[in-house]
Structure formats: structure tokens, C-alpha cells
Amino acid sequence: MLTRPMILKCAGALLWAVVPLIMIACTPRVEVAAPEKPITINLNVKIDHEIRLKVDKDLDQVLSKDSGLF
């Protein structure tokens, strides 16, 4: 015959067995997949570094002490 403490022990053991299964079933699933379309990188970049460098050199020549401007 089952006594009340035996029933409580069985219920507790069953609870400890079922709760982890429920927790595992509720975890989110993360999936990493490659995109169907290829990834394109737009490299339309305007580079004007060289132009600025030339302007700076020209200004140095104009504003130098030897130019007689000032």
C-alpha cells in the first residue's frame, strides 16, 4: 500500500524529471544559414585626397615668405 510520503516522493521525482524536459522544449532555436542572394558591396567611393594635397602645396608656395605677397 502506498503511503502519503511515498506518493510525495514519487511526485517530486516525476516533477524533477518533467520540468527539465519542458524547459528544453521551450528554448529558442538559432539557425545560421547562408543568404540565397549573393552579398554585394558597393565601392563607389570618391577619393579626392590627391587634389587636396596639390591645393595645399600650391597654397604653401603662394603664402611662403619668398613670394612677396605679405
C-alpha positions in Angstrom: 0.0 0.0 0.0 1.3 3.5 -0.9 1.6 5.9 2.0 1.4 9.7 1.7 5.2 10.2 2.0 5.9 7.6 -0.7 3.4 9.4 -3.0 5.0 12.7 -2.4 8.5 11.3 -3.1 7.2 9.8 -6.4 5.5 13.1 -7.3 8.7 15.0 -6.5 10.8 12.7 -8.6 8.3 12.9 -11.5 8.4 16.7 -11.2 12.2 16.8 -11.4 12.1 14.6 -14.5 9.4 16.5 -16.3 10.5 20.1 -15.6 13.8 19.9 -17.5 12.1 18.3 -20.5 9.6 21.2 -20.6 12.5 23.7 -20.3 14.4 22.1 -23.1 11.3 22.1 -25.3 10.9 25.9 -24.8 14.4 27.0 -25.7 14.7 29.2 -28.8 16.4 27.7 -31.8 19.1 29.7 -33.5 19.9 28.9 -37.1 22.8 30.3 -39.2 22.2 30.0 -42.9 23.8 31.5 -46.0 21.7 34.0 -47.9 20.1 32.9 -51.1 21.3 36.1 -53.0 25.0 37.0 -53.2 26.2 39.8 -51.0 27.2 42.9 -53.0 29.4 45.6 -51.7 29.1 48.9 -53.3 32.6 50.5 -53.6 31.6 53.8 -55.3 33.9 56.0 -53.2 35.2 59.3 -54.4 38.8 59.8 -53.4 40.0 63.4 -53.6 43.0 63.2 -51.3 45.4 63.8 -54.2 43.5 67.0 -55.2 43.6 68.4 -51.7 47.3 67.6 -51.5 48.0 69.6 -54.6 46.0 72.6 -53.4 47.8 72.5 -50.1 51.2 72.5 -51.9 50.1 75.4 -54.1 48.9 77.4 -51.1 52.3 76.8 -49.4 54.1 78.3 -52.4 51.8 81.3 -52.6 51.9 82.1 -48.9 55.6 81.5 -48.4 57.9 84.3 -47.2 59.7 84.3 -50.6 56.6 85.0 -52.6 56.4 88.7 -51.6 52.7 88.5 -51.0 52.8 89.9 -47.5 
